[in-house]
Amino acid sequence: MVFGFIGLGKMGGGLARNLIRSGYAVKVYDLNSTAIEKCVALGGHAANSAFEAAQDVETLFTSLPMPADLKKLLLGDSGLYKVMKPGATIIDVSTIDPQTARQLADAAYESNLRFLACPLGKGPAQAEEGSEPIFAGGKKEVYEELMPVLQKIGNPVYYVGDVEQSTAFKLLSNLIGMTNLTVLGECLHIGEKAGIQPALLQELLKDTGADSFQLRVRGPWILNNDYAPRFDVNLALKDVRLGVEMANLLNCSSQFCQLAVEQYVKAQHENLGKEDCAAVYKTF
């Protein structure tokens, strides 16, 4: 089986390298030549363009920042759907909204292609080591056929339902995580103002109902003033906005998540956009 992989950033790059380490033939492409070279060093094959990466492959992975980027790449008269081998599968691991996922899936099947939405659950370190949770959505028979491949790049792999359910789940996960991070940042600031030593404050919180993934992972980064961009403010803002838009389309309340949007916008305005989303702490 020959694979293509377009988008070799912090998440996509790790997944592509896992495919290569598993012995598959993988054509890789990214706008960043250094990202391509890192995959080629492990045995990947450099493609000169996105079109070259997509041609004559059984499965094409895509990992792009924005839903609009993905639609531009795949759809229309100049999109990759026009050049891909009939019966090939697109596996998108980007964070996109359910409406975009449905549009891409429908257009794929109209082009005699197949589509899986496979958003990811954690960060670049897990993508690199093959322990990235994958939340797959699409036709179940396609998922079952390609599950062994998904298990080579991530673990565990879950089947969530159709593409709408898998992409909605990802947005919900990020809504909860990123909103929790704003509350954590605010309360750490309050605790410090109250005179509690910062390291002690975090250690004690772990033994209470305030414990969370963000406290245990990003809390120490805040303590150490470490804002290296594992998942930056700009991406966090994009994802939370997508989640709030989804809630609005479903006529659901999202008032607390909307407050989180405002805080990430503030962080962006304070020139923190390229720092890790933990930098939202600085806005308090």
Backbone torsions as a table, in degrees:
resi	resn	phi	psi	omega
1	MET	NA	131.2	178.7
2	VAL	-104.1	132.3	-178.4
3	PHE	-113.3	152.9	165.3
4	GLY	-115.9	149.8	177.6
5	PHE	-141.3	116.5	-179.1
6	ILE	-114.7	120.8	-178.8
7	GLY	105.8	89.8	-171.3
8	LEU	-111.6	39.7	179.1
9	GLY	-75.2	-155.4	-174.0
10	LYS	-60.4	-35.1	179.4
11	MET	-92.3	-53.5	-176.9
12	GLY	-62.1	-36.4	-178.9
13	GLY	-61.3	-44.2	178.9
14	GLY	-62.6	-42.5	179.9
15	LEU	-64.5	-43.1	179.6
16	ALA	-61.2	-41.8	180.0
17	ARG	-66.4	-32.6	175.2
18	ASN	-65.8	-38.5	175.5
19	LEU	-60.9	-44.6	-179.1
20	ILE	-64.8	-44.5	178.8
21	ARG	-61.6	-26.9	179.7
22	SER	-79.2	-2.2	174.7
23	GLY	97.0	5.3	-179.9
24	TYR	-80.8	153.5	171.4
25	ALA	-82.7	119.7	-174.1
26	VAL	-130.2	121.9	172.1
27	LYS	-91.5	126.6	-173.2
28	VAL	-119.2	145.8	177.5
29	TYR	-148.0	140.2	174.6
30	ASP	-155.3	156.4	175.7
31	LEU	-67.2	-21.6	-179.9
32	ASN	-94.7	113.9	-176.2
33	SER	-66.2	-30.0	178.6
34	THR	-64.0	-38.6	178.2
35	ALA	-63.4	-38.6	177.1
36	ILE	-64.6	-44.8	-177.2
37	GLU	-60.7	-36.0	179.6
38	LYS	-63.2	-33.9	178.4
39	CYS	-79.6	-37.8	179.0
40	VAL	-63.4	-34.4	180.0
41	ALA	-61.5	-22.8	179.8
42	LEU	-97.5	-3.3	179.5
43	GLY	117.9	3.7	175.6
44	GLY	-72.5	163.9	-178.5
45	HIS	-111.6	121.0	-177.2
46	ALA	-71.4	129.6	172.3
47	ALA	-99.5	145.6	-178.0
48	ASN	-83.7	-10.9	-179.6
49	SER	-160.3	166.9	175.4
50	ALA	-62.3	-37.1	179.7
51	PHE	-63.2	-42.0	179.5
52	GLU	-64.9	-37.4	179.3
53	ALA	-66.3	-28.4	-175.8
54	ALA	-91.3	-19.3	-175.4
55	GLN	-75.5	137.1	172.6
56	ASP	61.0	31.2	175.1
57	VAL	-111.0	149.5	175.9
58	GLU	-79.3	-31.2	-178.1
59	THR	-141.2	132.6	177.8
60	LEU	-117.8	121.9	173.4
61	PHE	-92.5	141.8	174.2
62	THR	-129.9	139.7	178.8
63	SER	-144.9	94.5	-173.6
64	LEU	-124.7	159.9	-173.9
65	PRO	-69.8	-43.0	-169.2
66	MET	-125.1	148.4	174.4
67	PRO	-53.8	-39.6	-180.0
68	ALA	-62.8	-35.3	177.7
69	ASP	-62.6	-40.8	-177.6
70	LEU	-68.8	-42.8	179.0
71	LYS	-64.4	-39.5	178.4
72	LYS	-64.1	-38.5	-178.5
73	LEU	-69.1	-41.0	-168.2
74	LEU	-98.9	-33.5	-168.4
75	LEU	-99.6	169.4	175.4
76	GLY	83.8	178.0	-177.0
77	ASP	-64.0	-25.4	-180.0
78	SER	-105.9	12.0	-178.6
79	GLY	-82.4	164.6	-176.0
80	LEU	-68.4	-23.6	177.7
81	TYR	-56.5	-26.4	-177.3
82	LYS	-74.7	-21.4	-173.2
83	VAL	-112.8	-4.3	-175.0
84	MET	-80.4	153.5	-179.9
85	LYS	-63.2	132.0	177.5
86	PRO	-54.7	135.3	-179.6
87	GLY	88.3	-5.7	179.8
88	ALA	-69.6	160.7	-178.4
89	THR	-116.1	136.2	171.0
90	ILE	-100.6	127.0	174.6
91	ILE	-115.2	109.1	-179.0
92	ASP	-98.8	126.1	179.9
93	VAL	-107.9	10.6	179.1
94	SER	-71.8	168.0	171.0
95	THR	-97.0	108.4	-178.0
96	ILE	-131.3	169.5	-179.7
97	ASP	-86.9	158.1	-177.7
98	PRO	-59.8	-34.4	-178.8
99	GLN	-66.5	-41.9	176.8
100	THR	-64.5	-41.8	179.5
101	ALA	-60.1	-42.6	179.4
102	ARG	-65.5	-41.6	179.5
103	GLN	-61.7	-43.8	-179.2
104	LEU	-67.8	-40.1	-179.9
105	ALA	-66.0	-45.5	-179.7
106	ASP	-63.1	-43.5	-179.7
107	ALA	-65.2	-34.4	178.3
108	ALA	-62.9	-48.7	-177.5
109	TYR	-67.8	-30.2	175.0
110	GLU	-66.9	-24.6	179.8
111	SER	-97.7	15.6	-178.7
112	ASN	62.0	37.6	175.3
113	LEU	-122.2	176.0	179.2
114	ARG	-127.8	155.9	-173.2
115	PHE	-140.9	131.4	170.5
116	LEU	-123.3	134.5	169.8
117	ALA	-96.3	122.0	-174.9
118	CYS	-132.2	64.9	178.3
119	PRO	-63.0	160.6	-171.2
120	LEU	-109.0	158.6	-171.4
121	GLY	-104.1	-19.5	-175.6
122	LYS	-133.5	-142.0	-169.1
123	GLY	-116.4	-171.7	-177.1
124	PRO	-59.0	-36.3	-179.3
125	ALA	-62.3	-42.0	179.4
126	GLN	-70.2	-35.0	176.7
127	ALA	-61.9	-39.6	-178.1
128	GLU	-70.3	-38.6	-174.7
129	GLU	-91.0	-0.9	176.9
130	GLY	82.1	18.3	179.8
131	SER	-111.7	24.3	-179.5
132	GLU	-77.5	119.5	173.9
133	PRO	-63.4	137.6	179.8
134	ILE	-120.9	132.6	-177.4
135	PHE	-116.8	92.2	-169.6
136	ALA	-84.9	144.8	174.8
137	GLY	-142.7	144.2	-179.6
138	GLY	147.6	-166.7	178.6
139	LYS	-64.8	131.5	-170.7
140	LYS	-63.5	-33.5	-179.0
141	GLU	-67.7	-32.8	176.8
142	VAL	-70.2	-43.8	177.3
143	TYR	-57.9	-47.3	-177.3
144	GLU	-64.6	-35.4	178.7
145	GLU	-66.0	-39.1	-173.9
146	LEU	-99.6	1.4	179.9
147	MET	-56.0	-41.8	178.5
148	PRO	-58.7	-34.1	177.0
149	VAL	-69.6	-44.8	179.4
150	LEU	-59.9	-35.3	-179.8
151	GLN	-71.3	-15.5	175.4
152	LYS	-77.8	-23.7	-175.5
153	ILE	-109.9	-14.5	-178.5
154	GLY	-151.7	165.2	-179.4
155	ASN	-166.6	129.2	-3.9
156	PRO	-79.6	167.2	176.7
157	VAL	-114.2	125.2	-178.0
158	TYR	-114.9	145.4	170.4
159	TYR	-101.6	118.3	-172.1
160	VAL	-98.6	-23.5	-176.2
161	GLY	141.1	-140.7	178.4
162	ASP	-82.8	-178.3	-174.9
163	VAL	-62.5	-31.8	178.5
164	GLU	-64.1	-40.7	-176.9
165	GLN	-70.2	-41.1	-178.2
166	SER	-67.8	-41.8	-179.6
167	THR	-72.6	-34.7	175.5
168	ALA	-64.3	-40.5	178.9
169	PHE	-59.8	-44.0	-179.9
170	LYS	-61.0	-43.1	179.3
171	LEU	-65.2	-38.9	177.5
172	LEU	-63.1	-43.3	178.8
173	SER	-58.0	-44.6	-179.0
174	ASN	-73.5	-33.5	175.0
175	LEU	-59.5	-47.5	-179.2
176	ILE	-65.0	-49.3	-176.1
177	GLY	-64.0	-45.3	-176.8
178	MET	-74.6	-34.3	175.8
179	THR	-68.9	-41.0	175.1
180	ASN	-57.3	-38.6	-178.3
181	LEU	-65.2	-37.4	177.8
182	THR	-66.6	-40.9	177.9
183	VAL	-64.6	-42.5	178.6
184	LEU	-59.8	-48.1	-179.7
185	GLY	-59.5	-43.4	179.5
186	GLU	-62.6	-44.6	-176.3
187	CYS	-74.5	-32.9	173.9
188	LEU	-61.2	-40.8	178.8
189	HIS	-63.3	-44.5	179.8
190	ILE	-62.1	-44.6	-179.2
191	GLY	-61.2	-40.6	179.5
192	GLU	-67.2	-38.9	176.9
193	LYS	-65.0	-28.8	178.5
194	ALA	-77.9	-3.6	174.8
195	GLY	96.2	10.5	178.4
196	ILE	-84.8	130.2	179.6
197	GLN	-59.1	128.2	-170.6
198	PRO	-53.9	-46.0	-178.9
199	ALA	-65.3	-40.7	178.1
200	LEU	-64.7	-41.5	178.8
201	LEU	-55.5	-49.0	-178.9
202	GLN	-66.0	-40.7	-178.8
203	GLU	-64.3	-41.0	-179.7
204	LEU	-70.1	-36.5	180.0
205	LEU	-61.8	-30.7	-179.3
206	LYS	-63.5	-20.8	-177.8
207	ASP	-99.8	21.5	-178.2
208	THR	-134.4	-177.1	177.2
209	GLY	-69.0	-5.8	177.6
210	ALA	-84.2	-3.8	-178.6
211	ASP	-61.2	145.0	179.3
212	SER	-162.9	165.0	174.2
213	PHE	-57.0	-45.2	-177.6
214	GLN	-63.5	-39.4	177.8
215	LEU	-61.0	-44.9	-174.7
216	ARG	-76.7	-31.7	-177.4
217	VAL	-94.4	-53.1	-175.3
218	ARG	-90.3	-19.9	176.4
219	GLY	-55.3	-50.3	177.7
220	PRO	-61.8	-33.4	177.1
221	TRP	-64.0	-41.4	177.7
222	ILE	-62.5	-44.0	178.9
223	LEU	-57.1	-39.6	-175.1
224	ASN	-93.8	7.9	-179.4
225	ASN	55.0	40.3	-176.9
226	ASP	-106.7	104.4	-177.6
227	TYR	-119.0	31.2	174.1
228	ALA	-56.7	136.3	-167.7
229	PRO	-78.5	76.1	172.2
230	ARG	-66.3	-41.4	174.9
231	PHE	-147.9	104.1	-165.4
232	ASP	-81.3	169.4	-177.6
233	VAL	-58.6	-40.2	-178.9
234	ASN	-60.2	-43.6	179.0
235	LEU	-69.3	-39.2	178.0
236	ALA	-60.2	-44.9	179.0
237	LEU	-62.0	-42.8	178.2
238	LYS	-58.0	-47.0	-176.1
239	ASP	-68.2	-41.1	-179.8
240	VAL	-67.7	-37.8	176.0
241	ARG	-62.1	-43.8	177.8
242	LEU	-59.7	-40.6	179.6
243	GLY	-65.2	-41.6	178.4
244	VAL	-66.0	-40.0	176.3
245	GLU	-61.4	-40.6	176.6
246	MET	-61.0	-45.3	179.4
247	ALA	-60.1	-42.3	179.7
248	ASN	-62.2	-41.6	179.1
249	LEU	-65.4	-28.1	178.7
250	LEU	-90.7	4.2	-178.3
251	ASN	57.6	39.9	179.2
252	CYS	-109.4	147.0	175.4
253	SER	-67.6	141.2	175.5
254	SER	-145.7	38.8	-170.9
255	GLN	-63.0	-38.0	-179.7
256	PHE	-71.9	-37.1	177.3
257	CYS	-66.9	-34.6	176.6
258	GLN	-64.9	-35.5	174.3
259	LEU	-63.5	-37.0	176.9
260	ALA	-63.7	-41.1	176.2
261	VAL	-54.3	-46.4	-178.5
262	GLU	-60.5	-37.8	-177.9
263	GLN	-71.3	-37.7	177.2
264	TYR	-71.1	-32.8	173.5
265	VAL	-62.1	-43.3	177.2
266	LYS	-59.9	-44.0	178.4
267	ALA	-60.2	-41.5	179.3
268	GLN	-63.0	-42.5	180.0
269	HIS	-66.9	-22.6	177.7
270	GLU	-91.9	19.2	175.8
271	ASN	62.9	34.2	177.9
272	LEU	-103.8	7.0	-171.1
273	GLY	-56.7	-33.7	-176.7
274	LYS	-94.2	1.7	174.8
275	GLU	-90.2	162.0	177.5
276	ASP	-55.9	148.9	-177.5
277	CYS	-59.5	-16.7	173.4
278	ALA	-59.1	-20.2	179.9
279	ALA	-66.9	-9.0	173.9
280	VAL	-59.1	-24.7	174.7
281	TYR	-54.4	-36.7	-176.6
282	LYS	-65.6	-22.4	-177.0
283	THR	-72.8	-12.7	179.0
284	PHE	-93.4	NA	NA
